[in-house]
Amino acid sequence: MKKRKFGLALSFVLAAGTILGACGTDDSKEGTSSGEGNSKEDQFTVAMVTDVGGVDDKSFNQSAWEGLQAFGKEHDLEKGKEGFDYLQSKGDADYATNLNKLARQDFDLVYGIGFLMQGAINDIAQQQKDTKFAIVDAVVEQPNVASITFKEQEGSFLAGVVAGLTTKTNKIGFLGGMEIPVIERFESGFIAGVKAVNPDAEISSDYAGAFDDAASGQTIASKMYSSGVDVIFHASGGTGNGLFTEAKNLKDKDPSREIWAIGVDSDQSAEGEVGDHNIILTSALKRVDNAVVDLSNKALEDKFPGGEVISYGLTEDGVGLAPLNEELSNKDEVMSKVDEWKEKIKNGDITVPDSLDAAKSFSAN
């Protein structure tokens, strides 16, 4: 499946052994077998570059890495240059370097995780035209790039339904990372979901301006909870850790207080434990793992959708909702409503708004 990239002039004047040496080929690795008994030459390989959140961010990047691991297990691949791997970015300046490094290591498919890598992938894809790239949460119009997007508004709508049916104060909060289209889709769907079941609820929104600023997340959460908000949904990556910290601190001080946080991307319930309680109400799932497995299989089967945009929603199992907290007093009633609205979305009975303007005029009737 690999195609070695040799200079045309060199191919006319150098012997095969010299060419392989110039390309950095290690003879000791050339005959290495994969779990399926295939040589490196036949082995499909895939890797990803994380954004600044890191591969263990308990959110977006971690979900993508879990997808790569699942794909690797499905095809008997091992972690490393001859199977699946990742490079972690410490800052924006690492994106292009890491993408280029993986392309030069001859990976068949390289993922850039997060919209922040849009520019870097656009540049590197033009330089490394024989490598297939995929970007999550952004669109890059290059023939060797597949763009993965999600209908975040559909998953966050369900989170809004839960929040609207759970709040006792009728005050609900939304904590965003950065004001960009993908986070606007989260906010828009959430607002619509709340309005669908509780039109009297008041929703306040605030943005931290970053996805890795837990301190700002805690400050925003503190202000919201102090104002009477009892449910906060975050779409802010690592910034949301500050929300969890604040909610746990308040719950620890007063275990009888009904205070909730809603996670994002992955099931974040493990982050909400405080004493005998858990402050995570549920999480709006963004199944980056499913998208990574699906697209990797397409590339493996020579069906890579280069130059196309693939969108994953409820129907494609690209978004969803994590299990509800067992401490929720009306859990069964809320879950019944969630299932009802989920079917309406899947059946096309309602279209969840993907912009704030559309959310303001949304009506579930």
C-alpha positions in Angstrom: 0.0 0.0 0.0 3.0 2.2 0.5 4.4 4.2 -2.4 8.0 5.2 -2.0 8.7 8.8 -3.0 11.9 9.0 -5.1 13.2 11.9 -7.1 12.8 11.3 -10.8 16.4 12.3 -11.6 17.8 10.0 -9.0 15.8 7.1 -10.3 17.7 7.2 -13.5 21.2 7.3 -12.1 21.2 5.5 -8.8 21.0 1.8 -8.1 18.0 0.5 -6.2 20.1 -0.1 -3.0 21.4 3.5 -3.1 17.9 4.9 -3.6 16.6 2.9 -0.6 19.5 4.2 1.5 18.8 7.8 0.5 15.1 7.4 1.5 16.2 6.3 5.0 15.0 2.7 4.6 16.2 0.4 7.3 16.8 -3.1 5.8 16.2 -4.7 9.2 12.6 -3.3 9.2 11.7 -4.0 5.6 10.8 -7.6 6.3 9.1 -6.9 9.6 5.7 -8.6 9.7 2.5 -7.2 11.1 0.0 -9.1 13.2 -1.6 -10.3 10.0 1.6 -11.6 8.5 1.9 -8.7 6.1 5.2 -6.8 5.4 5.7 -3.1 6.2 5.2 -2.6 2.4 1.7 -3.9 2.6 0.7 -2.6 6.1 -1.7 0.3 6.4 -0.6 2.8 8.9 -2.4 5.8 10.5 -1.5 8.5 13.0 -2.8 11.6 14.6 -1.6 15.0 15.9 -3.3 16.3 19.0 -4.0 19.9 19.7 -2.8 21.6 22.9 -5.2 19.7 25.0 -3.1 16.5 24.7 -4.1 12.9 24.2 -5.3 12.5 27.7 -7.6 15.5 27.9 -10.6 13.4 28.9 -12.3 15.0 26.0 -11.8 15.6 22.3 -8.2 14.4 21.7 -8.7 11.4 24.0 -11.8 10.3 22.1 -9.8 10.5 18.8 -7.0 8.4 20.2 -9.5 5.8 21.5 -10.8 5.6 18.0 -7.3 5.0 16.6 -6.7 2.3 19.2 -10.0 0.6 18.3 -9.1 0.7 14.6 -5.7 -0.8 15.4 -7.2 -3.6 17.5 -9.7 -4.3 14.7 -6.9 -4.8 12.2 -4.2 -6.3 14.5 -2.0 -3.2 14.3 0.6 -2.3 16.9 1.4 1.1 18.3 4.3 2.6 16.4 5.5 3.6 13.0 4.3 0.3 11.4 0.8 0.6 12.9 -0.9 3.5 14.6 0.6 6.3 16.6 0.2 10.0 17.7 2.3 13.1 18.3 1.3 15.5 21.0 1.4 19.3 20.4 2.5 21.6 23.2 1.6 24.8 21.2 0.3 26.0 17.9 3.9 26.1 16.5 4.0 22.3 16.8 1.1 21.5 14.4 2.9 21.9 11.1 6.1 20.2 12.4 4.2 17.2 13.8 2.0 16.8 10.7 5.1 16.9 8.4 7.0 14.5 10.6 4.2 11.9 10.4 4.0 12.3 6.6 7.7 11.9 6.3 7.5 8.7 8.4 5.3 7.5 5.6 2.0 7.0 7.4 -0.9 6.4 5.0 -3.4 8.6 6.8 -2.6 11.4 9.2 -5.3 13.1 11.4 -5.2 16.7 12.7 -7.4 16.9 15.7 -9.2 20.2 16.1 -10.0 23.3 14.1 -6.8 25.0 15.2 -4.9 22.8 12.8 -6.8 24.0 9.7 -4.0 26.2 8.4 -1.2 23.7 9.1 -3.0 20.9 7.4 -3.8 23.1 4.4 -0.1 23.9 4.0 1.4 20.4 4.7 -1.2 18.7 2.5 0.1 20.7 -0.4 3.7 19.8 0.4 3.0 16.1 1.1 0.6 15.3 -1.8 1.1 11.5 -1.5 -0.1 11.4 2.1 -3.8 11.3 3.0 -4.9 13.8 5.7 -8.0 14.2 7.7 -9.0 17.2 9.9 -11.6 17.1 12.6 -13.9 20.1 13.2 -12.7 22.2 10.2 -12.8 22.1 6.4 -9.7 22.0 4.2 -10.3 22.1 0.5 -7.4 19.9 -0.7 -7.8 16.7 -2.8 -5.8 14.7 -0.3 -7.7 16.0 2.8 -11.0 14.6 4.2 -12.8 17.1 6.5 -14.8 15.6 9.4 -17.5 17.7 11.0 -20.2 16.9 13.5 -23.8 17.9 14.1 -22.9 19.0 17.6 -26.2 20.8 17.9 -28.1 17.5 17.9 -26.2 16.0 20.9 -26.3 19.3 22.8 -30.1 19.6 22.1 -30.5 16.4 24.1 -28.3 17.9 26.9 -30.6 20.9 26.8 -33.6 18.7 27.3 -32.0 17.1 30.4 -31.0 20.5 31.8 -34.5 22.0 31.2 -36.2 19.1 33.0 -33.6 19.1 35.9 -33.3 22.8 36.9 -35.1 23.8 40.0 -34.1 27.5 39.8 -35.0 27.9 36.1 -31.5 29.3 35.6 -29.1 27.4 33.3 -25.6 28.2 32.1 -23.5 27.6 29.1 -19.7 27.8 29.3 -17.9 28.0 25.9 -14.2 27.8 25.0 -13.8 30.0 22.0 -16.4 31.8 20.0 -16.1 29.7 16.8 -18.7 28.0 14.6 -18.3 24.5 16.2 -18.9 25.9 19.7 -21.8 28.0 18.4 -23.4 24.8 17.2 -23.1 23.4 20.7 -24.6 26.5 22.3 -27.4 26.8 19.7 -28.6 23.2 20.1 -28.4 23.4 23.9 -30.6 26.5 24.0 -33.1 24.9 21.6 -33.2 21.8 23.8 -33.9 23.8 26.9 -36.6 25.9 25.2 -38.3 22.7 23.9 -39.1 21.4 27.3 -38.8 24.5 29.6 -39.5 27.8 27.7 -39.5 29.7 31.0 -35.9 28.9 31.8 -33.3 31.6 31.6 -30.0 30.7 29.9 -26.8 32.6 30.4 -23.7 32.1 28.3 -20.1 33.0 28.8 -16.8 32.2 27.0 -13.3 31.7 28.4 -11.5 32.5 25.2 -9.5 29.3 25.4 -9.8 25.5 25.6 -7.0 24.9 28.1 -7.7 27.5 30.9 -9.3 25.7 33.8 -8.8 28.8 36.0 -11.0 30.9 33.8 -13.5 28.1 33.6 -13.8 28.0 37.4 -14.2 31.7 37.6 -17.0 31.7 35.1 -18.7 28.8 36.8 -18.4 30.5 40.2 -20.2 33.6 38.9 -22.9 31.5 37.4 -23.6 29.3 40.4 -23.5 32.4 42.6 -26.3 34.0 40.5 -28.6 31.0 41.1 -27.7 28.9 38.1 -28.0 25.2 39.1 -27.0 23.5 35.8 -24.1 24.4 33.6 -23.2 22.8 30.3 -19.6 23.3 29.0 -18.2 23.0 25.5 -14.7 24.2 26.4 -12.2 21.3 26.4 -9.8 21.4 29.3 -11.3 24.7 30.5 -14.3 22.7 31.6 -12.1 21.1 34.3 -12.5 24.4 36.2 -16.3 24.0 36.0 -16.0 20.6 37.6 -13.7 21.8 40.3 -16.1 24.6 41.3 -19.2 22.4 41.2 -17.4 19.8 43.4 -16.2 22.4 45.9 -19.8 23.7 46.3 -21.2 20.2 46.6 -18.5 19.3 49.2 -19.4 22.4 51.3 -23.2 21.6 51.1 -23.9 18.0 50.0 -27.7 18.7 50.0 -27.4 21.4 47.4 -28.7 20.4 44.0 -26.0 21.6 41.7 -25.0 20.1 38.3 -22.5 20.2 35.5 -22.9 18.7 32.0 -19.8 17.3 30.3 -18.8 17.3 26.7 -17.3 15.1 23.9 -16.7 12.1 26.2 -18.6 10.7 29.2 -17.0 12.8 31.9 -18.8 11.3 34.8 -15.5 10.1 36.3 -14.5 13.8 36.8 -17.5 14.6 39.0 -17.1 12.4 42.0 -17.2 14.2 45.4 -17.7 12.1 48.5 -20.8 9.9 48.0 -22.1 12.2 45.2 -21.3 13.0 41.6 -22.0 16.4 40.1 -21.9 15.3 36.4 -25.5 15.2 35.3 -24.7 13.7 31.8 -22.4 14.5 28.9 -23.1 15.5 25.3 -21.1 13.0 23.4 -19.1 13.8 20.3 -18.1 10.4 18.9 -14.8 11.4 17.4 -13.7 7.8 18.1 -16.5 6.5 15.8 -15.6 9.0 13.1 -11.9 8.1 13.2 -12.7 4.4 12.9 -15.1 4.9 10.1 -12.8 7.1 8.0 -9.8 5.0 8.7 -11.6 2.0 7.3 -12.7 3.9 4.3 -9.0 4.8 3.6 -7.9 1.2 4.2 -10.5 0.0 1.6 -9.3 2.6 -0.9 -12.5 4.6 -0.4 -10.8 7.7 1.1 -13.2 10.7 0.5 -10.4 13.2 -0.3 -11.7 16.7 -0.9 -15.0 15.9 0.7 -16.8 17.0 4.0 -18.2 14.2 6.0 -20.7 15.1 8.7 -21.7 12.8 11.6 -24.9 13.3 13.6 -27.3 11.2 15.6 -28.2 9.0 12.7 -24.5 8.2 12.0 -23.8 7.7 15.8 -21.6 10.7 15.6 -23.2 12.5 18.6 -25.3 11.4 21.5 -25.8 11.5 25.2 -24.0 9.7 28.1 -26.1 7.9 30.8 -27.9 10.1 33.2 -26.7 10.5 36.8 -28.4 7.9 39.1 -28.9 10.6 41.7 -31.3 12.5 39.4 -34.8 12.2 41.2 -36.8 12.2 37.9 -34.3 10.2 35.9 -36.8 7.9 34.2 -39.0 10.7 33.2 -36.1 12.7 31.8 -34.7 9.7 29.9 -38.1 9.1 28.4 -38.2 12.6 27.1 -34.7 12.3 25.7 -35.6 9.2 23.7 -38.7 11.0 22.4 -36.7 14.0 21.1 -34.0 11.8 19.8 -36.5 10.0 17.5 -37.9 13.3 16.4 -34.5 14.4 15.3 -33.7 11.2 13.6 -37.0 11.1 11.8 -36.6 14.6 10.6 -39.6 15.9 12.5 -37.5 18.7 13.8 -34.3 20.4 12.6 -32.0 21.4 15.4 -30.7 25.0 14.9 -26.9 25.3 14.2 -26.7 29.0 14.8 -27.6 31.4 17.6 -29.9 33.4 15.3 -31.8 30.2 14.4 -31.9 29.1 18.1 -33.6 32.4 19.0 -36.4 31.8 16.7 -36.6 28.0 17.2 -40.0 26.5 18.0 -40.5 22.8 18.8 -44.2 23.0 17.9 
